[in-house]
Amino acid sequence: MASKWGVRGLRKSAALDLGRDNIWVVSLHPGGIRTPMTAGLELGEMFASQPIPRIGEADEVAKLVLYLIADAIYSTGTEFVIDGAPPSGRH
């Protein structure tokens, strides 16, 4: 948890320092994503109570990254969460 807060502080600081040089700084915070590491695990129940009741896919993360690179040119210093909106307290 402390490392996540470290990333948040670094992102804000870098955005303040680099914005005038037209360098945008954001961070991406994925939740459960299907990867080779999760292959074979039964995860359906774990994600069933989320508003989007399934595990995320790697291509969904890639699409968000592409959006951030190509279109989010007025966003800096912020975080983008891609996690299916888990119930409060499950981050």
C-alpha positions as CSV (number, residue, x, y, z in Angstrom):
1,M,0.0,0.0,0.0
2,A,2.8,2.4,0.8
3,S,4.3,1.9,-2.7
4,K,1.0,2.9,-4.3
5,W,1.1,6.1,-2.3
6,G,4.7,6.6,-3.4
7,V,3.7,6.3,-7.0
8,R,0.9,8.8,-6.5
9,G,3.2,11.4,-4.9
10,L,5.9,10.9,-7.6
11,R,3.3,11.3,-10.3
12,K,2.0,14.6,-8.9
13,S,5.5,16.0,-8.4
14,A,6.6,15.0,-11.9
15,A,3.5,16.5,-13.4
16,L,4.1,19.8,-11.6
17,D,7.8,19.8,-12.7
18,L,7.3,18.7,-16.3
19,G,4.0,20.2,-17.5
20,R,5.5,23.4,-18.8
21,D,7.7,21.3,-21.0
22,N,4.7,19.6,-22.6
23,I,5.4,16.3,-20.8
24,W,2.2,14.7,-19.3
25,V,2.5,12.4,-16.4
26,V,-0.3,10.0,-15.4
27,S,-0.4,6.7,-13.6
28,L,-2.4,3.6,-14.4
29,H,-3.8,1.5,-11.6
30,P,-5.2,-1.9,-12.8
31,G,-7.3,-4.2,-10.6
32,G,-7.6,-7.9,-11.4
33,I,-6.5,-8.5,-15.0
34,R,-6.4,-11.9,-16.7
35,T,-2.7,-12.7,-17.3
36,P,-0.6,-15.9,-17.5
37,M,-0.2,-15.6,-13.8
38,T,-3.9,-16.0,-13.2
39,A,-4.4,-18.8,-15.7
40,G,-6.0,-21.8,-14.1
41,L,-7.4,-19.8,-11.1
42,E,-11.1,-19.8,-10.4
43,L,-11.8,-16.1,-10.0
44,G,-15.5,-15.8,-10.9
45,E,-16.7,-15.5,-7.3
46,M,-14.0,-13.0,-6.4
47,F,-15.3,-10.5,-9.1
48,A,-19.1,-11.4,-8.9
49,S,-20.0,-8.5,-6.6
50,Q,-18.4,-5.8,-8.7
51,P,-20.5,-3.5,-10.9
52,I,-18.6,-5.1,-13.9
53,P,-18.7,-8.7,-12.6
54,R,-15.7,-10.2,-14.2
55,I,-11.9,-10.0,-14.3
56,G,-10.4,-7.5,-16.7
57,E,-8.6,-8.3,-19.9
58,A,-5.2,-7.2,-21.0
59,D,-6.5,-5.6,-24.2
60,E,-8.8,-3.4,-22.1
61,V,-5.7,-2.1,-20.3
62,A,-4.0,-1.6,-23.6
63,K,-7.0,0.4,-25.0
64,L,-6.8,2.7,-21.9
65,V,-3.1,3.2,-22.5
66,L,-3.7,4.0,-26.1
67,Y,-6.3,6.5,-25.2
68,L,-4.0,8.2,-22.7
69,I,-1.2,8.4,-25.3
70,A,-3.3,9.5,-28.2
71,D,-6.3,11.5,-26.9
72,A,-5.9,12.6,-23.2
73,I,-3.6,15.5,-24.1
74,Y,-5.0,17.8,-21.4
75,S,-4.7,15.3,-18.5
76,T,-1.6,15.4,-16.3
77,G,-0.9,14.6,-12.7
78,T,-3.9,12.2,-12.4
79,E,-4.4,8.5,-11.9
80,F,-6.6,6.3,-14.1
81,V,-8.1,3.3,-12.4
82,I,-9.1,0.2,-14.4
83,D,-10.5,-2.3,-12.0
84,G,-14.2,-3.0,-12.7
85,A,-15.2,-0.8,-9.7
86,P,-14.7,-3.2,-6.8
87,P,-16.9,-2.6,-3.8
88,S,-15.4,-0.2,-1.2
89,G,-12.5,-1.5,0.8
90,R,-11.4,-4.1,-1.8
91,H,-8.5,-2.2,-3.4
